[in-house]
Amino acid sequence: TESWQRDLGFTEQMRLSLARVLLLKPKWVVADDAINLADDAERQVVESIFTEELSGTGVLSISASPARNGFYGRVIPLVAHPVKARVQADGAPGEAVAQAAT
């Protein structure tokens, strides 16, 4: 597997990963930019597999690119912001507070 990144192209790597997901049928798949960076034809194949054969699988896609064509049921944009700890009046640690873009 170490040589796959060196010997296989992006599309071949994505297809191999997708074949593995089809065999394992996990409840969740975490994807990086792969789905959004694929060309239109490849992306349509991937999306059809997740809407048909893997319809029960959740997809968490982490990408710097905006989501395209409504494949995702929910998009949550995140903004880098330091987490601030809040201390309650009694001195006990409170909940962590983070800011997200809306």
N, C-alpha and C positions, 0 to 999 in steps of 0.2 A: 504493500500500500504506500510505502514511502515514495516510490517512483511514479505513482499515479499523478501527483501534482506536476511532476516534471515531464512525464511522457504523454499525458492525455490533455487535450484541449479543454477549454471551459465547458463547451456543450457536452463533450464526452463525460467529463467529471459529473456534470449535473445529471445526465441520464443514468449513470452508474449509481449515484446517490438516490435518485428517484426509484430505481429498481430495488434497491435495498429497502426503502420505505414501503414499497408495494409488498415486499415479502414479509416484513415485520408487522405492518399495519399498526403502528403505534397510536396512542390516544392523542399525542401532541407531536408536532414537528417544529423545531426551531430552525429557521432559515436566515441566512444573512442576505446580502444583496442579490443572491443568485436568481431569485424569481424576477425581481425588477430589472436586473441587468440582461436577462435573456432577450433574444430578439422576439418579435411579435409571434412568430409561428411556434417557437419553443415554449413561450409563456402560455400560449393557448393550450398546448398539450398538457403542461403542468397543471394549469387551472382546471382543465377538464378531468384530469385524474383525481384531483382533490374534491371536485364536485360530484364525481361518479363513484369510482372504485374506493376512494378514501373519504367518503362524505362524512363519516363519523370522526375524522381526525381533525383536531384543531391545528391551525397554522399560526405560529408566532414568527413574524418576519421582522427582522431588525435591519433597517436600511437607512442610508443617508439620502436615498432618492425618494421622491414622493410616490405614494401608491398610485397605480394606474388602473384604469377601466373598471373600478368597482368590484374587483375580486374579493377584497376584504370586507367583511361585515362591519368591522369597527376599526377605526384608525385612531391611535392615541399618540399625538405628537409630544415628544419629550424635549425639555429645554435643560441644558446644563445649569445647575444651580446648587450651591452647597446646602447640604441638609443642616438645619438649625435645630439644636436640642432646646426644648422648652422646659423650664423648671417650674413645678407647681408651687403654690403658696406655702405648702408644708415642707418644701425642700426636696420632695421626691421627684425623680426624673419624670417628665411628662412624655407625651408622644412626640415622635420626630415629625417635623414639618418640612415638606418639600414643595416647591412651586412648579407647576406644570403649565404649559401654554394651553389656552382654551380656544 
